[in-house]
Amino acid sequence: MQITTLTNNISLKRPLEGGNEQQLAVVREVLANVKAQGDMAIRTYSEKWDGVTLTDFRVLQEEIEEAVANFDQVLLQDLTEAAANIRLYHEQQHRTGYKLPLADGSYLAQRIIPLDAVGLYVPGGSAAYPSSVLMNVIPAQVAGVKRIVITSPASKNGKLPDAVLVAAHILGVTEIYKIGGAQAIAALAYGTETIAPVDKITGPGNIYVALAKREVFGEVAIDMIAGPSEIAILADETAYADEVAADLLSQAEHDALACAILITTCESLAEEVAEEVERQLAILPREAIARQAIERFGQIYLAETMEMAIAAVNSLAPEHLEIITVDAEADAQKITHAGAIFIGRYSSEPVGDYFAGTNHVLPTNSTARFASGLNVDDFIKRTSVVYYSEKTWQQNMPKIARLARLEGLEGHARAVEARGWKKGEV
């Protein structure tokens, strides 16, 4: 990793690859065909791209039970405990709305209403991501969503990974389909003979999944268009170079476009981390991917003061921020833009990815300046309620009519005055 003197011009923004016109054309064709042909199109695309012939898309209860029976019991307990931690954290986000009493029995209110149905896309194929199941399903359950659907591409044997099915089993989700790619997004958005449509789609995927989510937005809601992972580490002389290097590589191994940045006030730490990254890269199983990320989007910045370093972090607005400094908690209070903050030596980023309870679906590409991580509010809608008594109406009707006419909307004014005309009061 290169060591550079910190300036005001650093950025996490990357020229995101993919999403070219050819890929977009493919996605639009898939969406149109699934919308028109339903299950038949799903079968065609599953065979074409996933190499699997599906008679029935839905995962059978026997398949879930078999996965649970075959699963390592220690890992089962780990996932169960992680799910409990995630649920506990998200339960603190639950809201019930409010009622604001006015005079004469009138009131204003806000109702919090969970979405009826949501679909979770879980990346699949050769990999298994049970953590994605936990992080997406649990906030929806806490919000009170009645129907939760999981879709994930089947492997060539026509099955989903045991870990994904076990995670779903822990959460009590049974509506699971062996469908991946843009066709899965189409099925969730439009519905087919087998799959009823949902109101919102969440979860990460490849470029075709991301483009499909963008295309169906408006027909349904989506969580976000997530970019490649990123980590920034704010450190001083109290940090250990081998630990910092390991944390940088924990994100670099995700994707060749992943971003890993160290900002430090300690020159010796910067030099040691650069050496450690190279040493650890050589023995990392996903070295090829991580090396591309480090070479393209990895950087060490040397700051003159901690104040300069903190200002740089806020400018970056990273997805993940680790703070390993002598006064880490105080420094964390000065951070205003970060998807998630990990304070101190023992709070490495994977703690949040898997177990602590915070959500790992986070804003990327500096969108933490205005966006938040996935949470319970993403699975609710807020409805306003107005009740005016006759007396409150009488008191306020002339004001409302005047405001309507100020905007040139005579129909609005007459609508609020109409009650009086009927009674000969106006």
C-alpha positions, 0 to 999 in steps of 0.5 A: 500500500502506498503512503501519502500525506493527507490532503483535502482531496481524498475520496472513496468514490470509485468508477463503479464497473458494470451497468453498461448498456448491454447488461441493462438491455439483458436485464430489461429483457428478463424483466419483460419476459418474466412479467409476461411469461411468469414461471416459464421464463423463470425456468428458462433463465434458471437453466440458461444461467444457473445450469439447473432445471427446476420443476418446483421453485419452492424449497420443501419443508423436508429440504429445510429439515434435512439441512438442519439435521446435517448442519454442524451443531456448534455453528447452529448455536452460533447462528442462533446466538447471532440472531438473538443479538441482532433481534435485541438491537433492532427491537430498540428501533421499534416505534408505535406512532403517536397521537397529539390531542387538540381542543374539543376532541380533535387530534392529529396522529401518526400510525406506524404500519408494517409492509405486507410483504417483503422479498429478500435476495440472498446471493448464492451459487457456490457461496453461502451467506446466512448472515444476509438472511439474518440481517435482512429478515430480522428487522422486517420481523421486528417491524411486523411484516407478515410475509417474508420471502427469500430467493436465492440461486440454486447450485447445479444440484438444485439445492440451496446451501444448508447454511442459508436454509438453517438461518431461515429455519432459525427465524421461522421463514418457510417461503423460500425459492430457488431463483437467482439473478434478475429473474428473481427480482422480476418474480418478486416485483411482478409475481408469477403463477407460483410467487406472489409479488411483494412490496419491497425487495432487499438484499445484495447481488451481482450487477444484474441483480442491482440493475434489476432492482433499480429498474423495478423501483417504483413498482416496488420499494428497494433498500439501496443500490449497494456498491463495493465494500469499503473500510476506513481505519483511524489509528494512532501509535496505540494501534498494532500494525498486524491487526490493522492490516488484517482489518483492511484485508477483511474488506479488500477480499470482498471485491476487486472494487473494494476500498481499504484506507488507513488514516493515521498520525503515526508514521511508523505505524503507516510503514509497518502496516504497508509491510504487514498488508503485503505479508498477509496478502501472500497467505490470504486464500482470496489473494487475487481479489484482495490484491486488486482491491489494495492496488487500485483502491487501497491507501495509507494517509499520514495526517499531521494532527488527529483533527485533520484525520477526523475531518478527512474521515467525515469527508470520506463518509465510509461504509465501515469506520474503525477507530483505534486511538488513545481516546477512541470513544471521544474521537468517535463522538466527532464522527458525523458521517459513517455507515457504522463505527467500530470503537477500539482494538477489540471491535474489528469490523467482522464483529458487526458483520456477523455477531454483535447485533448491528446491521451490516447492510450499510451505505457505500460510496460516501452515501453515508453523508445522507443514508443509513444502514438497513433498519426497522424503519425500512420495513414500515410506512407512516400514515398521517391521521387527522380528526377535526371536530365541528368546533375546530373546523369552524375556528380554522376554516377561514384560515385554510380557505385563505391559504388555499386561495393564496395558492390559486386553488379555489376548489380547495377553498370551497371544499373546506367551506362546503360544510358551512354552506350546507348548513347556511352558516357561510 
